């Protein structure tokens, strides 16, 4: 019962977080500014596509929010692929919007670090959710049956 309650709380909070991201126009503007900062970095030649990322700001932003919003399905399905999609969305969100390395002012850097650490803790919970599951229990149960015979 506790696992179900934890899964529901995680799913509802991530889904609501994605919904607030989509409806927050300042977050979309900040996402574009952060993408422009990332595009200015001198990256390896194989990563030249990153320079064009600010052109697709809205699509990238909605894609990340959509990956985070996949958490709504965690209530109904115990699927590790959904958890993995959430993990990718939260990691991309942390890398772009909450990256303290992209900030120059001390206060902005501290605020970004706080947001980044909050998202890292969510990623830790998602990784924990990936690690637990019924798949490993059923495999162990079939192995025990084979050993008895």
C-alpha positions as CSV (number, residue, x, y, z in Angstrom):
1,X,0.0,0.0,0.0
2,X,2.9,2.4,0.8
3,X,4.4,1.8,-2.6
4,X,1.2,2.7,-4.3
5,X,0.8,5.9,-2.3
6,X,4.4,6.8,-3.1
7,X,3.9,6.1,-6.8
8,X,0.7,8.2,-6.8
9,X,2.4,11.1,-5.1
10,X,5.3,11.0,-7.4
11,X,3.1,10.7,-10.5
12,X,0.8,13.5,-9.5
13,X,3.5,15.9,-8.5
14,X,5.5,15.3,-11.7
15,X,2.4,15.7,-13.9
16,X,1.4,18.9,-12.1
17,X,5.0,20.2,-12.4
18,X,4.9,19.6,-16.2
19,X,1.6,21.3,-16.5
20,X,2.8,24.4,-14.6
21,X,5.9,24.4,-16.9
22,X,3.8,24.4,-20.0
23,X,1.6,27.3,-18.7
24,X,4.5,29.4,-17.4
25,X,5.6,31.8,-20.1
26,X,8.6,33.0,-18.1
27,X,9.9,29.5,-18.0
28,X,9.7,29.2,-21.7
29,X,11.5,32.5,-22.1
30,X,14.2,31.4,-19.6
31,X,14.5,28.1,-21.5
32,X,15.3,30.0,-24.7
33,X,17.9,32.1,-22.9
34,X,19.6,29.0,-21.4
35,X,19.6,27.3,-24.8
36,X,21.3,30.4,-26.3
37,X,23.9,30.2,-23.6
38,X,24.5,26.5,-24.3
39,X,24.8,27.2,-28.0
40,X,27.6,29.8,-27.4
41,X,29.9,27.1,-25.9
42,X,32.6,25.9,-28.2
43,X,31.6,22.3,-28.5
44,X,33.1,19.4,-30.4
45,X,32.4,19.5,-34.1
46,X,30.1,16.5,-33.9
47,X,27.8,18.6,-31.6
48,X,27.2,21.4,-34.1
49,X,23.5,20.8,-34.0
50,X,23.3,22.3,-30.5
51,X,23.9,25.7,-32.1
52,X,20.5,25.4,-33.8
53,X,18.6,24.4,-30.6
54,X,17.4,28.0,-29.8
55,X,15.5,27.9,-33.1
56,X,13.4,25.0,-31.9
57,X,12.9,26.3,-28.4
58,X,9.2,25.8,-28.1
59,X,9.3,22.2,-29.5
60,X,12.2,21.3,-27.2
61,X,10.5,22.8,-24.2
62,X,7.2,21.0,-24.9
63,X,9.1,17.8,-25.5
64,X,10.8,18.0,-22.1
65,X,7.5,18.9,-20.4
66,X,5.9,16.0,-22.2
67,X,8.5,13.5,-21.0
68,X,7.9,14.7,-17.5
69,X,4.2,14.5,-17.9
70,X,4.4,10.8,-18.8
71,X,4.4,10.3,-15.0
72,X,0.6,10.4,-15.2
73,X,0.7,6.9,-16.6
74,X,2.7,5.6,-13.7
75,X,-0.5,5.3,-11.6
76,X,-2.0,2.8,-14.0
77,X,1.0,1.0,-15.3
78,X,4.1,-0.5,-13.7
79,X,6.3,0.1,-16.7
80,X,9.9,0.8,-16.4
81,X,10.0,2.5,-19.8
82,X,7.7,5.2,-18.5
83,X,10.0,5.8,-15.5
84,X,12.9,6.0,-17.9
85,X,11.1,8.6,-20.0
86,X,10.5,10.6,-16.8
87,X,14.1,10.3,-15.9
88,X,15.2,11.6,-19.3
89,X,12.8,14.5,-19.1
90,X,13.9,15.6,-15.6
91,X,17.6,15.2,-16.5
92,X,17.1,17.4,-19.6
93,X,15.2,19.9,-17.6
94,X,17.9,20.0,-15.0
95,X,20.6,20.4,-17.6
96,X,19.0,23.3,-19.4
97,X,16.9,25.3,-17.0
98,X,18.6,24.6,-13.7
99,X,22.3,24.3,-14.7
100,X,24.4,26.4,-12.3
101,X,27.3,26.3,-14.7
102,X,25.4,28.6,-17.1
103,X,24.9,31.4,-14.5
104,X,27.4,34.2,-13.9
105,X,25.9,36.1,-10.9
106,X,26.4,34.6,-7.5
107,X,22.8,34.7,-6.5
108,X,21.5,33.3,-9.7
109,X,24.1,30.5,-9.4
110,X,23.0,29.6,-5.9
111,X,19.3,29.6,-7.0
112,X,20.2,27.4,-10.0
113,X,22.1,25.0,-7.7
114,X,19.2,24.7,-5.3
115,X,16.8,23.9,-8.3
116,X,19.4,21.5,-9.7
117,X,19.8,19.6,-6.4
118,X,16.0,19.3,-6.1
119,X,15.8,17.8,-9.6
120,X,18.7,15.5,-8.8
121,X,16.7,14.2,-5.8
122,X,13.7,13.6,-8.0
123,X,16.0,11.7,-10.4
124,X,17.2,9.6,-7.5
125,X,13.7,8.7,-6.6
126,X,13.0,7.7,-10.3
127,X,16.2,5.6,-10.4
128,X,15.0,3.9,-7.2
129,X,11.7,3.3,-8.8
130,X,13.5,1.8,-11.8
131,X,15.4,-0.5,-9.6
132,X,12.5,-2.0,-7.7
133,X,9.9,-3.9,-9.5
134,X,8.0,-7.2,-9.9
135,X,10.2,-8.4,-12.8
136,X,13.1,-9.3,-10.6
137,X,10.8,-11.1,-8.1
138,X,9.2,-13.3,-10.7
139,X,12.6,-14.3,-12.1
140,X,13.8,-15.3,-8.6
141,X,10.6,-17.2,-8.0
142,X,11.1,-19.3,-11.2
143,X,14.7,-19.9,-10.3
144,X,13.7,-21.3,-6.9
145,X,11.2,-23.6,-8.5
146,X,13.8,-24.9,-10.9
147,X,16.2,-25.6,-8.0
148,X,13.6,-27.6,-6.0
149,X,13.0,-30.0,-8.9
